[in-house]
Amino acid sequence: MENLLILFLFFLVIVALTYFLPPDLKKLIWLHRIIVRSLNRKFESKLIKLEDKDRIIIKQQELMDSLNAIEKKIALSILEIARSKTGIKGKFYSLDIPEDLIPIPSVKFRDSNRESGIQYLPAHVHTDFNKMQESILSETSLPIHVDSGYRSPGRQTYLFFKYLAEDNAFSIKENVKWIAIPGFSEHSHPINTAVDIANDFGINGFSEGQSGKDFEKLDEYSWLTRNASKYNFYMSFPENNDQGISFEPWHWHWEQKGS
C-alpha cells in the first residue's frame, strides 16, 4: 500500500512538473517532448480523416479540441514562448479563412517521386500567379509551380509542432527560424497570401537535402527577381532581413503596392 502511495505521489509530481514548468526555449525537457509527440499523433489522426480542402482550412481550435488539458496547456505555452521570447519580429496577419479559395491540382515533379499535393489560393492571388506562370513559360520555357499555397492557422499549428519534433530537435528557438507561428504566417494571410514556388524538377530550397542556395541558383529565381513584381509578387525574406527569418528565396507573397 505504501509503495502504491509513493508511486501515486511520484505521478502527481510528474504531472505538476509537466503542467506548470515553462517549456525550455532552447530544447524541451523530456516530459514536454513526450507531450509534443503525443499531440502530434492526435493532430495527424484528426487531419487524416478530413478531405483535402478541409485539411487546408482547418481552424486552430478544431485541432486544440482534440487534445487533453495537459497537452493543450503545453501547446499554448510553447506558442506563447515562440511569440514572445524568441526575438522573431514577424507581424500578426489574420486568423480569418478566405471564402474564395481556388484549388490547384497536384503536380508530379520531373525526375522526382515528390508531388506538390492539392494547393489552394484566394481568387485574386490565383489569377496573378497564373499570369506569372504563363509569362515565365512564354519567355524562358521554364515552368514554375505552387509548392505550398494558402494554409489556415490550424494547418500552420500542425506544421509548427510537426517540424518542432521532427526537424528542429525540439528547439523552439530554432523552429521559429523556419516555421511561422500560427496567425503570423503569410501563408495564412487572406489577402497578401504567400506562395512557395518550385521549378519543374521540384527544387524549392526547403525539401529534404535542399537549401535556399539551391533555389537561388535557378534561372527561374533570376527571372522572378526581375519580373515577379509586375504580377504583384514580392520576396518576403531576403538575406539578412530585419524580421530574423532565414533566407527564403522560394517564398513570395502577393501584395498590390499603393492600394
Secondary structure as a PSIPRED ss2 file (coil, helix, strand):
# PSIPRED VFORMAT (PSIPRED V4.0)

   1 M C   1.000  0.000  0.000
   2 E H   0.000  1.000  0.000
   3 N H   0.000  1.000  0.000
   4 L H   0.000  1.000  0.000
   5 L H   0.000  1.000  0.000
   6 I H   0.000  1.000  0.000
   7 L H   0.000  1.000  0.000
   8 F H   0.000  1.000  0.000
   9 L H   0.000  1.000  0.000
  10 F H   0.000  1.000  0.000
  11 F H   0.000  1.000  0.000
  12 L H   0.000  1.000  0.000
  13 V H   0.000  1.000  0.000
  14 I H   0.000  1.000  0.000
  15 V H   0.000  1.000  0.000
  16 A H   0.000  1.000  0.000
  17 L H   0.000  1.000  0.000
  18 T H   0.000  1.000  0.000
  19 Y H   0.000  1.000  0.000
  20 F H   0.000  1.000  0.000
  21 L C   1.000  0.000  0.000
  22 P C   1.000  0.000  0.000
  23 P C   1.000  0.000  0.000
  24 D C   1.000  0.000  0.000
  25 L C   1.000  0.000  0.000
  26 K C   1.000  0.000  0.000
  27 K C   1.000  0.000  0.000
  28 L C   1.000  0.000  0.000
  29 I C   1.000  0.000  0.000
  30 W H   0.000  1.000  0.000
  31 L H   0.000  1.000  0.000
  32 H H   0.000  1.000  0.000
  33 R H   0.000  1.000  0.000
  34 I H   0.000  1.000  0.000
  35 I H   0.000  1.000  0.000
  36 V H   0.000  1.000  0.000
  37 R H   0.000  1.000  0.000
  38 S H   0.000  1.000  0.000
  39 L H   0.000  1.000  0.000
  40 N H   0.000  1.000  0.000
  41 R H   0.000  1.000  0.000
  42 K H   0.000  1.000  0.000
  43 F H   0.000  1.000  0.000
  44 E H   0.000  1.000  0.000
  45 S H   0.000  1.000  0.000
  46 K H   0.000  1.000  0.000
  47 L H   0.000  1.000  0.000
  48 I H   0.000  1.000  0.000
  49 K C   1.000  0.000  0.000
  50 L C   1.000  0.000  0.000
  51 E C   1.000  0.000  0.000
  52 D H   0.000  1.000  0.000
  53 K H   0.000  1.000  0.000
  54 D H   0.000  1.000  0.000
  55 R H   0.000  1.000  0.000
  56 I H   0.000  1.000  0.000
  57 I C   1.000  0.000  0.000
  58 I C   1.000  0.000  0.000
  59 K C   1.000  0.000  0.000
  60 Q H   0.000  1.000  0.000
  61 Q H   0.000  1.000  0.000
  62 E H   0.000  1.000  0.000
  63 L H   0.000  1.000  0.000
  64 M H   0.000  1.000  0.000
  65 D C   1.000  0.000  0.000
  66 S C   1.000  0.000  0.000
  67 L C   1.000  0.000  0.000
  68 N C   1.000  0.000  0.000
  69 A H   0.000  1.000  0.000
  70 I H   0.000  1.000  0.000
  71 E H   0.000  1.000  0.000
  72 K H   0.000  1.000  0.000
  73 K H   0.000  1.000  0.000
  74 I H   0.000  1.000  0.000
  75 A H   0.000  1.000  0.000
  76 L H   0.000  1.000  0.000
  77 S H   0.000  1.000  0.000
  78 I H   0.000  1.000  0.000
  79 L H   0.000  1.000  0.000
  80 E H   0.000  1.000  0.000
  81 I H   0.000  1.000  0.000
  82 A H   0.000  1.000  0.000
  83 R H   0.000  1.000  0.000
  84 S H   0.000  1.000  0.000
  85 K C   1.000  0.000  0.000
  86 T C   1.000  0.000  0.000
  87 G C   1.000  0.000  0.000
  88 I C   1.000  0.000  0.000
  89 K C   1.000  0.000  0.000
  90 G C   1.000  0.000  0.000
  91 K C   1.000  0.000  0.000
  92 F C   1.000  0.000  0.000
  93 Y C   1.000  0.000  0.000
  94 S C   1.000  0.000  0.000
  95 L C   1.000  0.000  0.000
  96 D C   1.000  0.000  0.000
  97 I C   1.000  0.000  0.000
  98 P C   1.000  0.000  0.000
  99 E C   1.000  0.000  0.000
 100 D C   1.000  0.000  0.000
 101 L E   0.000  0.000  1.000
 102 I E   0.000  0.000  1.000
 103 P E   0.000  0.000  1.000
 104 I E   0.000  0.000  1.000
 105 P C   1.000  0.000  0.000
 106 S C   1.000  0.000  0.000
 107 V C   1.000  0.000  0.000
 108 K E   0.000  0.000  1.000
 109 F C   1.000  0.000  0.000
 110 R C   1.000  0.000  0.000
 111 D C   1.000  0.000  0.000
 112 S C   1.000  0.000  0.000
 113 N C   1.000  0.000  0.000
 114 R C   1.000  0.000  0.000
 115 E E   0.000  0.000  1.000
 116 S C   1.000  0.000  0.000
 117 G C   1.000  0.000  0.000
 118 I C   1.000  0.000  0.000
 119 Q E   0.000  0.000  1.000
 120 Y E   0.000  0.000  1.000
 121 L E   0.000  0.000  1.000
 122 P E   0.000  0.000  1.000
 123 A H   0.000  1.000  0.000
 124 H H   0.000  1.000  0.000
 125 V H   0.000  1.000  0.000
 126 H H   0.000  1.000  0.000
 127 T H   0.000  1.000  0.000
 128 D H   0.000  1.000  0.000
 129 F H   0.000  1.000  0.000
 130 N H   0.000  1.000  0.000
 131 K H   0.000  1.000  0.000
 132 M H   0.000  1.000  0.000
 133 Q H   0.000  1.000  0.000
 134 E H   0.000  1.000  0.000
 135 S H   0.000  1.000  0.000
 136 I H   0.000  1.000  0.000
 137 L H   0.000  1.000  0.000
 138 S H   0.000  1.000  0.000
 139 E H   0.000  1.000  0.000
 140 T H   0.000  1.000  0.000
 141 S C   1.000  0.000  0.000
 142 L C   1.000  0.000  0.000
 143 P C   1.000  0.000  0.000
 144 I E   0.000  0.000  1.000
 145 H E   0.000  0.000  1.000
 146 V E   0.000  0.000  1.000
 147 D E   0.000  0.000  1.000
 148 S E   0.000  0.000  1.000
 149 G C   1.000  0.000  0.000
 150 Y C   1.000  0.000  0.000
 151 R C   1.000  0.000  0.000
 152 S C   1.000  0.000  0.000
 153 P H   0.000  1.000  0.000
 154 G H   0.000  1.000  0.000
 155 R H   0.000  1.000  0.000
 156 Q H   0.000  1.000  0.000
 157 T H   0.000  1.000  0.000
 158 Y H   0.000  1.000  0.000
 159 L H   0.000  1.000  0.000
 160 F H   0.000  1.000  0.000
 161 F H   0.000  1.000  0.000
 162 K H   0.000  1.000  0.000
 163 Y H   0.000  1.000  0.000
 164 L H   0.000  1.000  0.000
 165 A H   0.000  1.000  0.000
 166 E H   0.000  1.000  0.000
 167 D C   1.000  0.000  0.000
 168 N C   1.000  0.000  0.000
 169 A C   1.000  0.000  0.000
 170 F C   1.000  0.000  0.000
 171 S C   1.000  0.000  0.000
 172 I H   0.000  1.000  0.000
 173 K H   0.000  1.000  0.000
 174 E H   0.000  1.000  0.000
 175 N H   0.000  1.000  0.000
 176 V C   1.000  0.000  0.000
 177 K C   1.000  0.000  0.000
 178 W C   1.000  0.000  0.000
 179 I C   1.000  0.000  0.000
 180 A C   1.000  0.000  0.000
 181 I C   1.000  0.000  0.000
 182 P C   1.000  0.000  0.000
 183 G C   1.000  0.000  0.000
 184 F C   1.000  0.000  0.000
 185 S C   1.000  0.000  0.000
 186 E H   0.000  1.000  0.000
 187 H H   0.000  1.000  0.000
 188 S H   0.000  1.000  0.000
 189 H C   1.000  0.000  0.000
 190 P C   1.000  0.000  0.000
 191 I C   1.000  0.000  0.000
 192 N C   1.000  0.000  0.000
 193 T C   1.000  0.000  0.000
 194 A E   0.000  0.000  1.000
 195 V E   0.000  0.000  1.000
 196 D E   0.000  0.000  1.000
 197 I E   0.000  0.000  1.000
 198 A E   0.000  0.000  1.000
 199 N E   0.000  0.000  1.000
 200 D C   1.000  0.000  0.000
 201 F C   1.000  0.000  0.000
 202 G C   1.000  0.000  0.000
 203 I C   1.000  0.000  0.000
 204 N C   1.000  0.000  0.000
 205 G C   1.000  0.000  0.000
 206 F C   1.000  0.000  0.000
 207 S C   1.000  0.000  0.000
 208 E C   1.000  0.000  0.000
 209 G C   1.000  0.000  0.000
 210 Q C   1.000  0.000  0.000
 211 S C   1.000  0.000  0.000
 212 G H   0.000  1.000  0.000
 213 K H   0.000  1.000  0.000
 214 D H   0.000  1.000  0.000
 215 F H   0.000  1.000  0.000
 216 E H   0.000  1.000  0.000
 217 K C   1.000  0.000  0.000
 218 L C   1.000  0.000  0.000
 219 D H   0.000  1.000  0.000
 220 E H   0.000  1.000  0.000
 221 Y H   0.000  1.000  0.000
 222 S H   0.000  1.000  0.000
 223 W H   0.000  1.000  0.000
 224 L H   0.000  1.000  0.000
 225 T H   0.000  1.000  0.000
 226 R H   0.000  1.000  0.000
 227 N H   0.000  1.000  0.000
 228 A H   0.000  1.000  0.000
 229 S H   0.000  1.000  0.000
 230 K H   0.000  1.000  0.000
 231 Y H   0.000  1.000  0.000
 232 N C   1.000  0.000  0.000
 233 F E   0.000  0.000  1.000
 234 Y E   0.000  0.000  1.000
 235 M E   0.000  0.000  1.000
 236 S E   0.000  0.000  1.000
 237 F E   0.000  0.000  1.000
 238 P C   1.000  0.000  0.000
 239 E C   1.000  0.000  0.000
 240 N C   1.000  0.000  0.000
 241 N C   1.000  0.000  0.000
 242 D C   1.000  0.000  0.000
 243 Q C   1.000  0.000  0.000
 244 G C   1.000  0.000  0.000
 245 I C   1.000  0.000  0.000
 246 S C   1.000  0.000  0.000
 247 F C   1.000  0.000  0.000
 248 E E   0.000  0.000  1.000
 249 P E   0.000  0.000  1.000
 250 W E   0.000  0.000  1.000
 251 H E   0.000  0.000  1.000
 252 W E   0.000  0.000  1.000
 253 H E   0.000  0.000  1.000
 254 W E   0.000  0.000  1.000
 255 E C   1.000  0.000  0.000
 256 Q C   1.000  0.000  0.000
 257 K C   1.000  0.000  0.000
 258 G C   1.000  0.000  0.000
 259 S C   1.000  0.000  0.000
